[in-house]
Amino acid sequence: LFGSPPTVICLLEPEERGPFGIGDQQTEEILNAILPPREWTESGQLWVQSVSSTPATRLDVVALQEHLDTRLQQRQARETGICPVRRELYSQCFDELIRQVTINCAERGLLLLRVRNEIRMTIAAYQTLYESSVAFGMRKALQAEQGKVDMEKKIKELEEEKRELERNLQESKNRCEAIEKREAERRVQDDAKHTEEVQSLRKTISQL
């Protein structure tokens, strides 16, 4: 455990663990419930590593604080913001404080355990909320990016359509101007022809 020496027991025969007093055995059970022992097999033997049930002194607490500061520096934990390393070290330190308190007062240790579990559950809930928020934000960002691409494509299509309409409009104007010019020339020719015919008729009438 962080800051405290572990108790290592080799499980060969049940009797080798030795008897506990009633109070000591109850404290051991509570400690094992709060901080479960770690088991592994080595050389064909099952080993169990459990936390120490030795009460902590004032010097132990001071050493725990110094050890925490040292570990924070060694692992380069950030002082502010979200830092998994800092959270892990403080969580281990809090477990050690729970161990120390439980040895002196089991009820107080169990209450601290409830507080620890509630904090972890709250952090887990916030982490889930954060991850879902990040995922939601990413989806919205992708949708916005896709919407931007679609909008830019639509703008290009509309601009091309506008240029096509402008070309058609200019061609229509040119055709209209050409028609008006031809009509004006035709009217001039018709007027000239009409004037010539009138003069011819007048000349014929005058000769009669």
C-alpha positions in Angstrom: 0.0 0.0 0.0 1.1 3.6 -0.7 3.3 4.8 2.2 2.9 1.7 4.4 4.8 -1.6 4.5 2.7 -4.6 3.3 2.3 -7.8 5.2 3.3 -10.8 3.1 2.0 -14.3 4.0 2.9 -17.5 2.3 -0.2 -19.8 2.3 1.1 -23.3 2.8 -1.2 -24.6 5.5 -4.0 -22.7 7.2 -2.4 -23.1 10.6 0.7 -21.3 9.5 -1.1 -17.9 9.5 -1.2 -18.0 13.3 -4.1 -17.0 15.5 -5.5 -13.5 15.8 -7.2 -11.9 18.8 -10.9 -11.2 18.3 -10.3 -7.4 18.0 -7.3 -7.9 15.8 -9.1 -10.4 13.6 -12.1 -8.1 13.1 -9.7 -5.3 12.2 -7.9 -7.6 9.7 -11.3 -8.5 8.1 -12.3 -4.9 7.8 -8.9 -3.9 6.3 -9.1 -6.8 3.9 -12.7 -5.7 2.9 -11.6 -2.1 2.4 -8.2 -3.0 0.7 -8.4 -6.5 -0.6 -5.2 -8.6 -0.4 -3.2 -9.3 -3.6 -2.6 -13.0 -4.5 -0.1 -14.6 -6.8 1.6 -17.9 -7.3 5.4 -18.2 -7.1 7.4 -21.5 -7.1 4.3 -23.5 -6.8 3.2 -21.6 -3.7 0.3 -19.2 -3.3 1.3 -15.9 -1.8 -1.0 -13.3 -0.3 0.0 -9.7 0.2 -2.2 -7.7 2.6 -2.0 -4.3 4.1 -0.2 -3.8 7.4 -2.3 -3.6 10.6 0.3 -1.7 12.5 -1.0 1.6 13.9 0.6 4.7 12.3 2.4 7.3 14.4 2.8 11.0 13.8 6.1 10.4 12.1 4.5 7.9 9.8 2.0 10.6 8.7 4.7 13.1 8.1 6.7 10.5 6.1 3.5 9.7 4.1 3.2 13.4 3.2 6.8 13.6 2.2 6.5 10.4 0.2 3.5 11.8 -1.6 5.3 15.0 -2.6 8.3 13.0 -3.8 6.1 10.7 -5.9 4.3 13.7 -7.4 7.6 15.2 -8.5 9.1 11.9 -9.7 6.0 11.1 -11.9 5.8 14.8 -13.0 2.1 15.1 -12.0 0.5 18.4 -13.0 -0.5 20.7 -10.2 -3.7 21.9 -11.8 -6.3 20.6 -14.2 -7.1 17.0 -14.9 -4.1 14.7 -14.2 -4.5 10.9 -14.0 -1.1 10.6 -12.3 -2.0 13.0 -9.6 -5.4 11.4 -9.1 -3.8 8.0 -8.8 -1.2 9.1 -6.2 -3.8 11.0 -4.1 -6.1 8.0 -4.3 -3.4 5.7 -2.9 -2.6 8.3 -0.2 -6.3 8.4 0.8 -6.4 4.6 1.0 -3.4 4.7 3.3 -5.2 7.3 5.5 -8.3 5.0 5.6 -6.0 2.2 6.7 -4.5 4.2 9.5 -7.9 5.5 10.7 -9.5 2.0 10.5 -6.9 0.5 12.8 -7.8 3.1 15.5 -11.5 3.2 14.8 -13.2 0.7 12.5 -16.4 2.7 12.3 -14.6 5.8 11.2 -12.7 3.9 8.6 -15.8 2.4 7.2 -17.3 5.9 7.0 -14.3 7.1 5.1 -14.6 4.1 2.8 -18.2 5.3 2.0 -16.8 8.8 1.3 -14.1 7.3 -1.0 -16.5 5.2 -2.9 -18.9 8.1 -3.3 -16.1 10.3 -4.6 -15.0 7.6 -7.1 -18.5 7.1 -8.3 -19.0 10.9 -8.8 -15.7 11.1 -10.6 -16.7 8.1 -12.8 -20.0 9.8 -13.5 -18.3 13.1 -14.5 -15.8 11.1 -16.6 -18.7 9.4 -18.4 -20.4 12.7 -18.9 -17.2 14.3 -20.2 -16.6 11.4 -22.6 -20.2 11.6 -23.9 -19.9 15.4 -24.2 -16.6 15.0 -26.2 -18.2 12.4 -28.4 -21.3 14.6 -28.9 -19.1 17.6 -29.7 -17.1 15.5 -32.2 -20.3 14.4 -33.9 -21.5 17.9 -34.1 -18.2 19.1 -35.4 -18.2 16.4 -38.1 -21.8 17.3 -39.0 -20.9 21.0 -39.2 -17.9 20.2 -41.3 -20.0 18.0 -43.6 -22.7 20.7 -43.7 -20.0 23.3 -44.6 -18.8 21.1 -47.5 -22.3 20.6 -48.7 -23.0 24.4 -48.4 -19.8 25.2 -50.3 -20.8 22.8 -53.0 -24.3 24.3 -53.2 -22.8 27.8 -53.4 -20.6 26.8 -56.3 -23.6 25.2 -58.1 -25.6 28.4 -57.5 -22.7 30.6 -58.7 -22.4 28.5 -61.9 -26.1 28.7 -62.4 -25.9 32.4 -61.9 -23.2 32.7 -64.5 -25.2 30.6 -66.9 -28.2 32.8 -66.4 -26.1 35.9 -67.0 -24.8 34.4 -70.2 -28.3 33.6 -71.3 -29.5 37.1 -70.4 -26.6 38.7 -72.4 -27.4 36.5 -75.4 -31.1 37.4 -75.2 -30.1 41.1 -75.0 -27.9 40.8 -78.0 -30.6 39.0 -80.0 -33.1 41.6 -79.0 -30.8 44.4 -80.0 -30.1 42.7 -83.4 -33.9 42.3 -84.0 -34.5 45.9 -83.1 -31.7 47.0 -85.4 -33.1 44.9 -88.3 -36.6 46.2 -87.6 -35.4 49.8 -87.6 -33.6 49.3 -90.9 -36.6 47.6 -92.4 -38.8 50.5 -91.3 -36.4 53.0 -92.9 -36.5 51.0 -96.1 -40.3 50.7 -96.0 -40.6 54.4 -95.4 -38.3 55.2 -98.2 -40.2 52.8 -100.5 -43.5 54.3 -99.4 -42.3 57.8 -100.0 -41.1 56.8 -103.5 -44.4 55.2 -104.3 -46.3 58.3 -103.1 -44.1 60.6 -105.2 -44.6 58.3 -108.2 -48.3 58.3 -107.8 -48.4 62.1 -107.5 -46.3 62.4 -110.6 -48.6 60.1 -112.5 -51.7 62.1 -111.3 -50.1 65.4 -112.3 -49.5 64.1 -115.8 -53.1 63.1 -116.3 
